[in-house]
């Protein structure tokens, strides 16, 4: 039996090796997403003879990520099945992108029952579209930004240690406006700032009239894709949210010219969040699927 251990910052190299062999644009496959949210839903990691095993121990049960990497897929899936059985659970893989699902179906015909997971589809955007807000579909966002620029003396600056306190102050203010906010998300953001350099995060802070009005944090997950993990802005400043999104896209485009796409992550099935994300007119939605091991009987 292969031993799993709680995820640590040192496991970042394992993720890099695994996803160099089988890259995906999925937010769920990024090290930052897995590591930063290891709070209420615990993550354990194992190296399965050349493939990455990620175990999720959540209130809703135990499940696993697709075991990416250059090693033998069959052996890795068998190891995960043994691990799940030792915990008294059937093997369940979640967050499969289409290429991962196709590989499983080819390698293990009839072994899994597949279910689409719409709530966890990622919103994929052309970075040029977000950076320029070009075209009729985004004219509303563009108008908000124009009014913001006319109303405020503003700047958008990279997140560096000297600006961490501005982000935390804004996070506290945002929480006060939103009944404390999401405790798990607040802790994840604080963790990102605490281990900023080790994680290799990217981010920026929006200032309006000398005061922080919003910030965003992301991570480059493939040579051509940045995953936007967090985006916060003051609700009382009109246009702050679209300004944060536009300026971050422009910052990335200038600093990392190889990046063509932004992953603005999932809506979690929340109606208001889904509407807000759809208003940004994504290039497409990255489908996610869950795979449940069929009863051998």
N, C-alpha and C positions, 0 to 999 in steps of 0.2 A: 504494500500500500504506500503510495506516494504521500508524503507529508505536506500539508498546506500550512502557511504561516501568515500572520496578520500583515497586511500591506505596509511597506515602509518606503521612504524616499529612495532607498537603494534599489528598489525594484524597477525604477524608471528605465534602467538599461535593458531589462528583460522585455519590457513593452517595446522599446526601440527595436530590438532584434526581431521580435515576433512580427511587428507590423511593417518592418522593412521588407520582410518576405511576403506578407499578405496585407498590403495597405488598404485602409478603408477611410472614408470621409465621415464615419459615424462618430458622433460625440461620445457615445458610450464606450468606444474603443480607445479613447484618449487617456493617457496616464493621468492627466490633471483631473478629468472628470471622475475617474475611479478613485483616485487618492483623496481628493478634496472632500468628497461626500461620504467618506468612511466614518460616519458618525452614528447615525441611528441604524443604518443598514450596513453591517460590517462586511469588509472585503478581505478575503484570504487569497494568497497567491502560491502557485507551485509551478515548477518547470517540468513539463511532461516530456522528457527526452526530445527536446527541440520544439516544443509547443508550449504556449502560455496557458496556464489554467487560472481562471479567476472565479472565485466562489463568492456568492452573495448570501449572507446569512441575515435575512430580513424578517420582520414580523409576519409577512405573508408567506414565509417558507424559504426553502433553499433553492437557488437556481445558479446557473453558470453562464459565462460568456462563451461564445464560439472560441475554441482553442486555436488561435492563430499561431503561425510560425512555419519554419521550413521542415519540421519533423514529420513523422508518420501520423496522419490524422486518425486512422483507425485505432492505433494504440492509445492516442490521447483521449479519444471518446470512450474507449473501454475503461481507461483509468478514471475518468469522470463518473462513469456509470458505477464503478465499484465504490467510489467515494460517496456518491449519493446514496447508494444502498446501505453503506455503513452508518449513514445518518437517518436511515429509515424513510428515504424519499425516492420517488422515481426521478430519473434524470430529466431535467428541464433546462434547455438552452434558451436564453432570451436575448433580444436585441440583434437578431440576425439580419444583416443586410442581404440584398438579393444574391450577390456572389457567394456568400457563405451558405445561404439556404440551398443554392444550386449544387454546391460541392457536397453538402450533406446528403441531399436527395440522390446524387450520383453514387456516392460512396456507400450509403446505407439505404438502399431502396426499401420502402415500406416500414422502416424501423421507427420513424417519428410521425406524430400527428402535428400538422402545422396550423398556426392561427395568426392571422394578421394582427398587428398591435398598432392601430392608428394613432393612439394617444402618444406614442413615442416616435412617430415619424419625425425626422430632422428636416428643418427648413433650410434649403440650400440656395444661396444667392450668388449672382455674379457680382464680384466686388466692385466692378466699374459702375454698376447700377446703383449700389448703395453709396458709393463715394461721390457720384455726380447728381443723383436723384433725377436723372434724365428721363424725359418722356411724360406722356399724359397720365399714366398709371400712378406716378409718384408726385403728381403736381401738388397734392395736399401736403405731403411731407416737405416739399420744396418751399411752399408758402410759409409753413411754420418756421422753417430755418431762416427765411428771408426776414420775417418779422422779428425773430430773436436777434439777428444781427443788427437790425436797425434800432432795437430797443436797448441793447446792452453793449457795454465795453467788454469784450469777451476774448478768451484764449483757450486753446486746447493743447495741453502739454503732456508729454509722456509720464507715466507713473514711474517714479524713482523713490528711493527711501525717504527723501525729504518731503514727499507728498503723501506718504502713507497716512499721516494724521488727518489730512484733509479728506481722504477717502473714508476713514473711520468716523470722522465727525458727520459726514454726509450720511453714512450708513445709519448712525444713531438717529439722525433727524428723520430719515426715511422711515425708520422703525416706529418712531413716535407718531408719524402721520398715518401709519398703517397697522395700528394695534400691536406693535412690537415686531411686525414683519414675520418672516419665516426664520425660526431659530436655527434650523439646520443650515439654511443658506447663509445666514449671518456668520455662523461659525466657519463655514467653508470659505467665505470671503476673507475672514481674518486669518485663516490658515494659509490662504494663497499669498497674502501680504507677508506673513511671518517667514515663509520659505520661498520667497519670490525668486531669488537667483537660482536656487537649486531646482526649482520647477521650470525655469525658463519661460516665465509668463510674459505677456505683452499687455499693455494697457495705456489708458490715457484719462486725464481729468479735465473736465470742462469747467471753466471759471466764467462767472458773470459778475461784472462790476467788482472784481477782486475777491469774490467768494466762490467756493466750490459749488457747482450746480449739478454735477453729474460725473460719473466715472464708469469705466468699462474695463473688463479683464478678459483676455483671450489667450489662446495657445495655438501654435502652429502644429497641426497634427499630420499633415502630409506636405510634400514640397509645394503643392498648389492650393492648400486649404488651411484656413485659420478657423478654429472653433471659438465662438464667442460664449464664454462661460457665464459672465455676469454683466448686467447693465442696470445701473441705478441712476435716477435723476430726481430732482425736486419736482413734486407735483404742482407746486404753486408758480413755477416758472414755465410759461408756455413755450413750447418748442425745444425744451431741454433734451428730451429723449431723442427726437430725430437728429438734433445737433450732435449728440454723443455718438450715435450710430454712424452718421455721415463722416464725422471727423476721424473716427477710429478707422473706418474703411480707407479714407484718404491717407492716414498715417501709415497703415500697413502697405498700401499700394506704393507709396514712396520709398519705404524702408525695405520692403520685400517684393521686388518686382515680379518674382516668380509665382506669387500667390494670385490665383484667379477667382477663388471661391471663398465665401463665408458660410460657415455652418452656424445658424442662429438657434440651433437646438430645437427641442420638442415643445409642445404646448401642454403636455400631461393631461389632456382631456378637459382642460379648464376653458369654458366657453369664452370668457373675456380675453384670455390669453391667446386663444386660437384666432379670434377675430383680429386682435392686434397684430399677430404675426402674419396673417393673410393679407393685411393692409400693405405690407411691405412687398407684395407681389414676388414671391420666391421663384427662382428659376425652375425648381421642381422640389418635390418632397422625397426624401430618402426613406424608402419603405423599411419597416422593421417587422420581424416575424418571431414568434415563439415556437419552439419545437419541444414536444413532450414525448418521451419514450413510450411507445405503445406497450400495453400489457403483454408480456411474453406468452401468456396463456391464450 
